[in-house]
Amino acid sequence: MAFHYAKRMEKFGSSIFSELKSFKLQQEAEGKELIDLSLGSPDLPPADIVRNELAVQAAEPFQYGYTLSGTKDFYEAAARYYKRVYNVSLDPQTEFVHAMGSQEGLVHLPLVFADPGDIVLVTDPGYPAYETGLAVAGAEPFYMPLHKENRFLPDLTAIPVETAQKAKLMILNYPGNPAAGEADEAFFKEVIAFAKQYEIAVLHDAAYSEFYFDDTKPLSFLAVPGAKEIGIEINSLSKSFSLAGARIAYMAGNKEIIAAITRLKSNLDYGVFAPIQAAAIAAFDHAEEISRHVRSTFQKRRDALVDELHRIGWNVARPSGGMFIWAEIPSGWTSKEFSFHCIEEAGVVMVPGSAFGPSGEGYVRIALVQPEDTLIKAAQQLQSIFSDA
């Protein structure tokens, strides 16, 4: 039987991650041992206090009904977290909405703002879920290139006036994935002024807000005066608190936007499992202690990998935040060619920068998701490639 699929499915091709996994399995079937530095999936377990709370709550027989939304306790814990960590006061009743992980939130958000053909301003390179959300909504992306010369911040003055006038939403992400940029107050103030001028909503994806090194704590978008008037911030507990499989996140900020998202989500899902929300509360209330350990671990990994890559002749930049190294590749290669060559010749899996947008060409993303000794080994295995370069 011939099935007839919706035209929108043409926008959902196989991802580079699927291609990498397939090639990785092929190489492993041929006996090659690989070091996988592709997916940004935390390898550290959740803190004991978080896992214990999840286990206790999941053992309760009456915890298996629909939650329908974030619980009152979850939102209050998120508000306490924002006040302690960022000195930002948020109303737990009206300025938060939960999500089943940031991926779900990011993919569905454009449905709130964009009709088919509407413009959304997105960073390039950027997290692939942004484009997925635009495809679901039928919106059109306008790419804001991120270049190292501009500290991986978009140049808002380069956006044509006619494009800005048609845009409905701007998506930002700092600390960045994949490019390791950091936004300061001056940049966020520029964003707020731009958004007010053109009546554009702003989403700041703060998935790596707890991943910062050398005491360079990133700024919450919501901590900047005027941010709540035009936008929201989304954050997941996947990275900071190692709850990737538990799928829980939240969006916070402008109450009108939050109300609209809440209305959409009431038609899409029945809420996150209550014991997972209870575990998230434990994470929020012990965030400083948990994050301190995570940051220490990943800073050591960053330093071990960057130092060894420098030793072999790959002069990558040392990021101040995030879970990744955004590394320029040798000339003469496309990022995809270089990535697959490194799998074949060095047994190291990285993601080609082109997977994150046109401006990602010329880079690869390396995830710090292995212990220090494994990262050092990966760099040593890459030495032959740079000896030949």
C-alpha positions as CSV (number, residue, x, y, z in Angstrom):
1,M,0.0,0.0,0.0
2,A,1.3,3.5,-0.9
3,F,1.0,5.9,2.1
4,H,0.7,9.6,1.5
5,Y,2.6,11.6,4.0
6,A,2.1,15.3,4.9
7,K,4.3,17.7,3.1
8,R,5.8,18.9,6.4
9,M,7.5,15.6,6.7
10,E,9.9,16.7,3.9
11,K,11.5,19.0,6.5
12,F,12.3,16.1,8.8
13,G,15.2,14.3,7.3
14,S,17.6,11.9,9.1
15,S,19.7,13.8,11.6
16,I,23.4,13.8,11.6
17,F,23.2,12.1,14.9
18,S,21.5,9.2,13.3
19,E,24.2,9.1,10.6
20,L,26.9,9.2,13.2
21,K,25.3,6.4,15.2
22,S,24.9,4.2,12.1
23,F,28.6,4.8,11.1
24,K,29.7,4.2,14.7
25,L,27.9,0.9,14.8
26,Q,29.4,-0.1,11.5
27,Q,32.9,0.7,12.8
28,E,32.3,-1.2,16.0
29,A,31.1,-4.2,14.1
30,E,34.4,-4.2,12.3
31,G,36.2,-4.4,15.7
32,K,37.1,-0.7,16.2
33,E,36.9,0.7,19.7
34,L,35.5,4.2,19.6
35,I,35.5,7.1,22.0
36,D,32.1,8.9,21.6
37,L,32.2,12.6,22.2
38,S,29.1,13.5,20.2
39,L,26.0,13.6,22.3
40,G,25.7,16.2,25.1
41,S,24.2,13.6,27.4
42,P,25.5,13.9,31.0
43,D,27.4,10.9,32.1
44,L,27.4,11.8,35.8
45,P,24.5,10.3,37.9
46,P,22.0,12.6,39.7
47,A,23.0,13.5,43.2
48,D,22.0,11.0,45.9
49,I,19.4,13.3,47.4
50,V,17.7,13.6,44.0
51,R,17.7,9.9,43.3
52,N,16.5,9.0,46.8
53,E,13.6,11.5,46.5
54,L,12.6,10.0,43.2
55,A,12.7,6.5,44.6
56,V,10.7,7.3,47.7
57,Q,8.0,9.1,45.8
58,A,7.8,6.5,43.1
59,A,7.2,3.9,45.7
60,E,4.0,5.7,46.9
61,P,0.9,4.0,45.4
62,F,-1.0,7.2,44.9
63,Q,1.6,9.0,42.8
64,Y,0.5,7.6,39.4
65,G,-2.3,9.9,38.4
66,Y,-2.1,12.8,35.9
67,T,-0.4,15.9,37.2
68,L,-1.9,17.9,34.3
69,S,0.7,20.7,34.9
70,G,3.6,21.6,37.1
71,T,2.8,21.1,40.8
72,K,2.6,24.1,43.2
73,D,5.6,22.8,45.0
74,F,7.6,22.5,41.8
75,Y,6.9,26.1,40.8
76,E,7.7,27.4,44.3
77,A,11.0,25.6,44.3
78,A,11.9,27.0,40.9
79,A,11.1,30.5,42.1
80,R,13.2,30.0,45.2
81,Y,16.1,28.8,42.9
82,Y,15.8,31.9,40.8
83,K,15.8,34.2,43.8
84,R,18.8,32.5,45.5
85,V,20.9,32.0,42.4
86,Y,20.1,35.1,40.2
87,N,18.3,37.4,42.7
88,V,15.3,37.4,40.3
89,S,11.8,37.5,41.9
90,L,9.2,35.4,39.9
91,D,5.6,34.6,40.8
92,P,5.4,30.8,41.0
93,Q,1.7,30.9,40.1
94,T,1.8,33.0,36.9
95,E,5.4,33.2,35.7
96,F,6.3,29.5,35.3
97,V,5.2,26.6,33.1
98,H,6.7,23.2,33.2
99,A,7.8,21.1,30.1
100,M,8.7,17.6,29.4
101,G,12.3,18.5,28.9
102,S,13.5,21.6,27.0
103,Q,13.3,19.7,23.7
104,E,9.6,19.5,24.0
105,G,9.3,23.1,25.1
106,L,11.5,24.4,22.3
107,V,9.7,22.4,19.6
108,H,6.2,23.5,20.6
109,L,7.0,27.1,21.5
110,P,6.9,28.4,17.9
111,L,3.3,27.2,17.6
112,V,2.3,29.9,20.1
113,F,3.8,32.7,18.1
114,A,4.2,31.8,14.4
115,D,1.7,31.0,11.7
116,P,3.0,29.3,8.5
117,G,5.3,31.6,6.7
118,D,6.1,33.8,9.7
119,I,9.7,34.7,10.5
120,V,11.6,33.5,13.5
121,L,15.1,34.9,14.3
122,V,17.4,32.0,15.2
123,T,21.1,31.8,16.0
124,D,23.4,30.1,13.4
125,P,24.9,27.8,14.5
126,G,22.2,26.8,16.9
127,Y,20.6,23.8,18.7
128,P,18.8,21.7,16.0
129,A,15.5,21.6,18.1
130,Y,15.0,25.3,17.1
131,E,14.7,24.4,13.5
132,T,12.5,21.4,14.3
133,G,10.1,23.8,16.1
134,L,10.0,26.1,13.1
135,A,9.2,23.2,10.8
136,V,6.3,22.0,13.1
137,A,4.9,25.6,13.0
138,G,5.6,26.1,9.3
139,A,7.6,29.2,10.2
140,E,10.6,30.5,8.3
141,P,14.0,30.9,9.9
142,F,16.1,34.1,9.6
143,Y,19.6,33.1,10.5
144,M,21.7,35.3,12.8
145,P,25.3,34.2,12.2
146,L,27.5,33.7,15.2
147,H,31.2,34.5,14.5
148,K,34.2,34.3,16.9
149,E,35.1,37.9,15.9
150,N,31.9,39.0,17.6
151,R,32.3,36.7,20.6
152,F,29.6,34.4,19.1
153,L,26.9,37.0,19.6
154,P,24.5,37.9,16.8
155,D,24.9,41.3,15.2
156,L,21.3,42.7,15.5
157,T,22.2,45.7,13.3
158,A,22.7,43.3,10.4
159,I,19.0,42.2,10.5
160,P,17.2,44.0,7.7
161,V,14.4,46.3,8.9
162,E,11.8,44.6,6.8
163,T,12.8,41.2,8.3
164,A,12.6,42.6,11.9
165,Q,9.2,44.1,11.2
166,K,7.9,40.6,10.2
167,A,9.6,38.6,12.9
168,K,7.5,37.1,15.7
169,L,10.1,35.5,17.9
170,M,13.9,35.6,18.5
171,I,15.7,32.5,20.0
172,L,19.0,33.0,21.9
173,N,21.1,30.5,23.8
174,Y,23.9,31.4,26.3
175,P,26.1,29.8,27.5
176,G,26.0,28.6,23.9
177,N,25.5,25.2,22.3
178,P,27.4,24.5,20.1
179,A,29.4,27.8,20.0
180,A,30.6,28.7,23.4
181,G,29.6,32.3,23.5
182,E,28.7,34.3,26.7
183,A,26.1,37.1,26.7
184,D,26.7,40.1,29.0
185,E,24.2,42.7,30.3
186,A,25.0,45.1,27.5
187,F,24.1,42.6,24.8
188,F,20.9,41.6,26.6
189,K,19.9,45.3,26.9
190,E,20.4,45.6,23.2
191,V,18.2,42.6,22.6
192,I,15.5,44.0,24.9
193,A,15.5,47.4,23.1
194,F,15.4,45.6,19.7
195,A,12.5,43.4,20.7
196,K,10.5,46.3,22.0
197,Q,11.1,48.4,18.9
198,Y,9.9,45.6,16.6
199,E,7.4,43.9,19.0
200,I,9.3,40.6,19.0
201,A,9.0,38.0,21.7
202,V,12.4,36.6,23.0
203,L,13.2,33.1,24.2
204,H,16.5,32.7,26.0
205,D,17.6,29.0,26.2
206,A,19.6,28.7,29.4
207,A,20.2,25.0,29.3
208,Y,23.8,25.4,30.4
209,S,23.3,28.1,33.0
210,E,25.1,26.0,35.7
211,F,27.9,25.0,33.4
212,Y,30.4,27.8,33.8
213,F,34.1,27.7,34.6
214,D,36.7,29.9,36.2
215,D,34.0,31.5,38.3
216,T,32.6,33.3,35.2
217,K,28.9,32.9,36.3
218,P,26.6,33.6,33.4
219,L,23.8,36.2,33.6
220,S,20.2,35.2,33.6
221,F,18.3,37.0,30.8
222,L,15.5,37.6,33.4
223,A,17.9,39.5,35.6
224,V,18.2,42.3,33.1
225,P,15.6,45.2,33.5
226,G,12.9,44.9,30.9
227,A,13.5,41.3,30.0
228,K,10.2,40.1,31.6
229,E,8.3,42.7,29.5
230,I,9.2,40.9,26.2
231,G,10.4,37.4,26.9
232,I,11.0,34.2,28.8
233,E,13.8,31.9,29.7
234,I,13.8,28.1,29.3
235,N,15.9,25.7,31.3
236,S,16.1,22.0,31.6
237,L,17.2,19.9,34.6
238,S,18.8,17.5,32.2
239,K,22.3,19.0,32.1
240,S,22.8,20.8,35.4
241,F,21.3,18.1,37.5
242,S,21.9,14.9,35.3
243,L,18.1,14.3,34.9
244,A,18.2,13.9,31.1
245,G,16.1,10.8,31.0
246,A,13.6,12.1,33.5
247,R,12.5,14.8,31.0
248,I,11.6,17.9,33.1
249,A,12.2,21.5,32.3
250,Y,10.5,24.9,32.9
251,M,9.9,28.2,31.2
252,A,9.8,31.4,33.2
253,G,9.2,35.0,32.6
254,N,6.5,37.1,30.9
255,K,3.1,36.1,32.4
256,E,1.2,36.6,29.1
257,I,3.5,34.3,27.2
258,I,3.5,31.8,30.1
259,A,-0.3,31.8,30.0
260,A,-0.4,31.2,26.3
261,I,2.1,28.3,26.5
262,T,0.1,26.8,29.4
263,R,-3.0,27.0,27.2
264,L,-1.3,25.2,24.4
265,K,0.2,22.5,26.7
266,S,-3.2,21.8,28.2
267,N,-4.1,20.4,24.8
268,L,-0.9,18.4,24.3
269,D,0.0,16.5,27.4
270,Y,-1.1,15.5,31.0
271,G,2.0,16.7,32.9
272,V,5.2,15.3,34.1
273,F,5.2,12.3,36.5
274,A,4.8,13.6,40.1
275,P,7.8,11.8,41.5
276,I,10.0,13.4,38.8
277,Q,8.7,16.8,39.9
278,A,9.6,15.9,43.5
279,A,13.1,14.9,42.5
280,A,13.4,18.2,40.6
281,I,12.4,20.1,43.8
282,A,15.2,18.4,45.6
283,A,17.6,19.4,42.9
284,F,16.5,23.0,43.0
285,D,16.8,23.2,46.8
286,H,20.3,21.8,46.7
287,A,21.4,23.4,43.5
288,E,24.5,25.1,44.8
289,E,26.0,22.0,46.3
290,I,25.1,19.8,43.3
291,S,26.3,22.3,40.7
292,R,29.6,22.9,42.4
293,H,30.5,19.3,42.0
294,V,29.4,19.2,38.3
295,R,31.3,22.4,37.5
296,S,34.5,21.1,39.1
297,T,34.3,17.9,37.2
298,F,33.7,19.5,33.8
299,Q,36.2,22.2,34.3
300,K,38.9,19.5,34.9
301,R,37.7,17.7,31.8
302,R,37.8,20.9,29.8
303,D,41.4,21.6,30.9
304,A,42.6,18.1,30.4
305,L,41.2,17.9,26.8
306,V,42.1,21.4,25.7
307,D,45.7,21.1,27.1
308,E,46.2,17.7,25.3
309,L,44.7,19.0,22.1
310,H,47.1,22.0,22.2
311,R,50.0,19.6,22.8
312,I,49.2,17.7,19.6
313,G,48.9,20.9,17.6
314,W,45.1,21.5,17.6
315,N,44.8,25.0,19.0
316,V,41.1,24.9,20.1
317,A,39.6,27.7,22.2
318,R,39.1,27.2,25.9
319,P,35.4,27.8,26.6
320,S,34.2,29.6,29.7
321,G,31.0,27.7,29.9
322,G,28.9,24.9,28.4
323,M,29.5,21.2,28.0
324,F,31.4,21.4,24.7
325,I,34.5,22.4,22.8
326,W,33.7,24.3,19.6
327,A,36.8,23.5,17.6
328,E,37.9,24.9,14.3
329,I,39.1,22.2,12.0
330,P,42.1,22.1,9.6
331,S,41.6,23.8,6.2
332,G,40.9,21.6,3.3
333,W,38.1,19.6,4.9
334,T,34.3,20.1,5.3
335,S,33.2,19.5,8.9
336,K,31.4,16.4,7.9
337,E,34.3,14.9,6.0
338,F,36.6,15.7,9.0
339,S,34.2,14.1,11.5
340,F,33.9,10.9,9.7
341,H,37.6,10.8,9.0
342,C,38.3,11.1,12.7
343,I,36.0,8.2,13.4
344,E,37.8,6.0,10.8
345,E,41.3,7.0,11.5
346,A,41.4,7.9,15.2
347,G,38.3,6.2,16.6
348,V,36.9,9.5,18.0
349,V,33.3,10.5,17.4
350,M,32.5,14.3,17.1
351,V,29.7,16.2,15.5
352,P,30.3,18.2,12.4
353,G,29.5,21.9,12.9
354,S,27.4,22.0,9.7
355,A,24.8,20.0,11.7
356,F,24.0,23.2,13.6
357,G,23.6,25.6,10.7
358,P,25.4,27.1,7.8
359,S,27.8,29.1,10.0
360,G,28.8,25.9,11.8
361,E,30.9,24.8,8.8
362,G,34.6,24.7,9.6
363,Y,34.0,23.5,13.1
364,V,33.3,20.3,15.1
365,R,31.5,20.0,18.4
366,I,33.3,17.9,21.1
367,A,31.3,16.9,24.1
368,L,33.0,16.7,27.5
369,V,31.1,13.6,28.4
370,Q,33.9,11.2,29.3
371,P,36.3,11.0,32.2
372,E,39.6,13.0,32.0
373,D,41.8,10.0,31.1
374,T,39.4,9.0,28.3
375,L,39.4,12.6,26.9
376,I,43.2,12.6,27.0
377,K,43.3,9.3,25.2
378,A,40.9,10.7,22.6
379,A,43.3,13.6,22.0
380,Q,46.3,11.3,21.7
381,Q,44.4,9.2,19.1
382,L,43.8,12.3,17.1
383,Q,47.5,13.2,17.0
384,S,48.2,11.2,13.8
385,I,45.6,13.3,12.0
386,F,47.3,16.5,13.0
387,S,50.7,15.1,12.2
388,D,49.5,14.6,8.7
389,A,47.7,18.0,8.4
